[in-house]
Each structure stands twice: as C-alpha cells, then as structure tokens.
Amino acid sequence: MKTQTVGYVETKKFTIEEDLKLTSGKTLSNVSLAYETYGELNAGKTNAILVCHALTGDAHAAGWHRGAKKPGWWEMLIGPGKALDTDKYFIICSNVLGGCKGSTGPSTINPETGKEYALDFPIITIEDMVNAQYKLIEHLGIDKLLCVIGGSMGGMQALQWAVSYPDMMKKAIVIATTARSSPQQIAFNEVGRQSIISDPFWNNGEYYGKERTPRSGLAVARMIAHITYLSDESMYIKFGRDLQDKEELSYDFTLDFQVESYLHHQGESFVKRFDANTYLYITKAVDYFDLSVDDSLVEGLKGIKAKVELISINSDWLYPSDQTREILTALQTNNIEVHYDELKSDYGHDAFLLENGQMNFLIANFLSENVVEDLMKVNIPTISKHATIKEAAEIMFDEHVTHLPVVTGEGVLIGIVTAWDLSKSIINGCNDLTEVMTKDVKYCNSSDSIEHIAREMKKYDISCLPVVNDNLKLEGIITTDQISHLISNY
C-alpha cells in the first residue's frame, strides 16, 4: 500500500467577480469557492486534474490539516506514486456551490442582509456547481483540464463538465453514478429532507445562531442515506445480527444490535460537520440532475469530446451498474471513446472510497494508459535453437526464470521454452530443444496496452508473453506476476 502523502495542506478561497447566473434564472453575487491543490502545475498547464466530491464531501481531498485526526477523503488515490500522482499531476478539488465547507451556500452570510442566507439561498443544480468550478479553473489560468474525475455526485459533476465544456477537458472518469436521477434515488433524498423539515428545531431554515438546531432530523437523514451507501452483504460481514454491549435481547426500544449503534454513531458524527439546510439544497440538486434531451441520453451526451472511463460497483444498489451501462450505451451510440469497468466489491456504493487496489489500478491505467513498455523486463536471458535441453535447464536455474525465448543470432524470436517443456522432455527422453519448444508463439508489442495483453494472457491461459518489435526482434518479456504487482503496489 502506498503510504506517501502530500503532507500538510491549506484550504484556499476564490471569489467570482461577476454575478453567477443559475439554471433557475436567478443570480448569485460574491460567490466564493473553497478549494485545495496538490502537486505543481507544469509550464504548459497541461497536467491539471479536477476532483469533484460527493454529496457531503469537501475540498479537502488529500493531505493533512494541522491538528486533524485523519487525512483528506480520497487520500488513498491522491499523492506521490498513487493514481492521482502529485509528482505528475496538478490536482484541484473545490467545495461545491451550495456547500457548507467554505463555499457559498445557505449557511454563509447574505451580503444584502448581513445574515445567513437560509432559505433565501436560491435552488441550485449540478450544472450551477460546474459553472462555478469553471470560473475557478479559468482563474487558475488553465485552458484545458487533463481530466475531471468524481464518484457519486462527483460523477454527476464529471459528466456535466463533459457536456457543458466539451473542449475544456481531455478525459473524464465517472464513478458510481447516473446520468439522470431515478425515482428511487429521488425518493430516498425526499425522505431525508422530510426528516430535517419535520424537526421542530428546523424553524423553516432559520436556526442559525440558536441554541437548538435540527440535529435529530439531520442525523436521521444521514442514517437513511448511509444505509444506501452499504450493501446487504457488507452489513452482514460487518455486523451480522450481533448485539451491542449486551448478551441478550432487551425487549424494549433501546439499542440491541450493533448495526443500530453504528447508524446512530454515523448520524451523531455527521451533525457535527454538516449543515441541515445545505443537505436540503444539495440533495435537491441531485434530484434535478438529468442529462437526457427529450428523454434521450443519446441526444443529451452527443456533444461529449472527452475520452471517458466509466466505473460502476457490482454491489452498489444506490447507483447500480445498469445505470452506468446506460451511459455506456449512449456514448457508444455517439461513437465517443469510452471504456467501462465494474469494481468487484462487497462494500456497496462506498467502494469507490474504500477499494484501494482496484481504484488505483483502474484510474492510473486510464490516466497514464499504461503500456507493455512500462512494465516489461528487458535484458532477459535467451537461448538458441541449437542449444541442448541441459543448457536450457542450467540457464533457467541460474537466472531464476521459467520461460526462455528462443531466438536467432540476430535476436529474432522463433519460439519459447518453459520449465514445463523441460519436464516433458525428461519424461520423453528428448534432448533436442526444437522438439519441445513452442514454435507458434503468442507475443505482444511494447506499445500494446496492459489491459489488452492481460485479456490475451487470460484468454490463452499463458503467464508470459515475449515482447517484439515489428521485425519480430525480441525486446523483452512481460508476465502475469508483473501485472499483478502493478495492482498490489496500490
């Protein structure tokens, strides 16, 4: 596991000079966005990646704030040597418009009244969030982003970016999300909102500065939402039907089960860091999200120019894989370059925040487009077809290898011999290398993608591929162990 971090970081603030026109037709003045950056912007300003956070996230995606007990929310992906490698990329993450972590939202001061906006804050959309982010990117002097990436509501923003600003980005990584919120997703959000609104201390949104705030309503909203972030299997693994601090059922309405205690803890922790009105506004923005045109995603996504990586999670029932495949179909219909991966995980929706190895591998592979040349071994031992079985065995023993490419005097690949071939030669009493070596060799080129050759190796059930140039001259080899090591490094 990578342990390197970007170290201590500070949150910055950017204020949009002009009024921000919203999808609703209303405008906001003096809009500020809290943001953090990691890594260095290169001279050509071509290495910038925008990270978009999920529903209750913030700008603090990586590194440490002084005195904090834990790092940023995507620490597993951002930092030196990680998928979002700060030695290579300039990473930007901002708190969304409408947020409560430094960006303008219902809990910030309305300059016209000198009091918190509360419900005077206008309804916002995902498109409004992206338009505000665009102003930040413009302020940073970046003409084109290398990539926009996000999961859940962050994935919605990444898709919206690709639609709204097709010439502003080269790539998009869209994780565990949808292109239009479904009735079930809207329903869960509405139950959460009603939990807040029904809290007697919500006071029609006017609770700022008061001793009592809608903590109970917000806590229940979080508990409801958190259930949707987990899978049934992950809850069984984590809790089962185990009791909390007791050996038998209490037969009253106190907490009996560990899962009950866990959800209460999630709710109680959440109200210490999040604003109830903000929850109302942001969930409403998620509900309104719909990139279809005339009920057609094909039509709605046709203007995308970025290369797109779609990632879903097999155990995610909040944003199931079917919804990602709907995006995939729409992009393919429009001949947009797109690739789709399904994360295998028991964690449910939250897997994009937890599955370290898979997430790092998929994202690093898409960003760097890892090719065979990046991993292959060079200066490898080879053998001539005129050599004996004994000579082959001695080379394998001395060099600690199980595969020996057979080459001509000019280094052209003509076959391969394996430790298994040598075993067969002993049984058959054979000493001629040409009789046991594989002549119809599967091989690859140094420019082939790791993904492609991994599929080929699985298809033909082989663990090693010689790497050759256009003239079949041997350049190296690549093994399944090297590919596995690439994943395990994360």
Salt bridges, closest charged atoms under 4 A:
GLU18 OE2 - LYS135 NZ 2.66
GLU36 OE1 - HIS60 ND1 3.11
GLU36 OE2 - HIS65 NE2 2.65
GLU75 OE2 - LYS82 NZ 3.72
ASP167 OD1 - LYS305 NZ 2.74
GLU190 OE1 - ARG193 NH2 3.08
ASP256 OD1 - LYS246 NZ 3.22
ASP287 OD2 - ARG193 NH2 2.64
ASP295 OD1 - ARG180 NH1 3.17
GLU299 OE2 - LYS302 NZ 2.54
GLU309 OE1 - HIS339 ND1 3.05
ASP316 OD2 - HIS349 ND1 2.79
ASP322 OD1 - ARG325 NH2 2.67
GLU326 OE2 - ARG180 NH2 2.68
GLU337 OE2 - LYS307 NZ 3.63
ASP341 OD2 - HIS339 ND1 2.99
GLU342 OE2 - ARG325 NH1 3.92
GLU342 OE1 - LYS344 NZ 3.59
GLU369 OE2 - LYS171 NZ 3.76
GLU369 OE2 - LYS307 NZ 2.52
ASP421 OD1 - LYS424 NZ 3.72
GLU451 OE2 - HIS339 NE2 2.26
GLU451 OE2 - ARG455 NH1 2.98
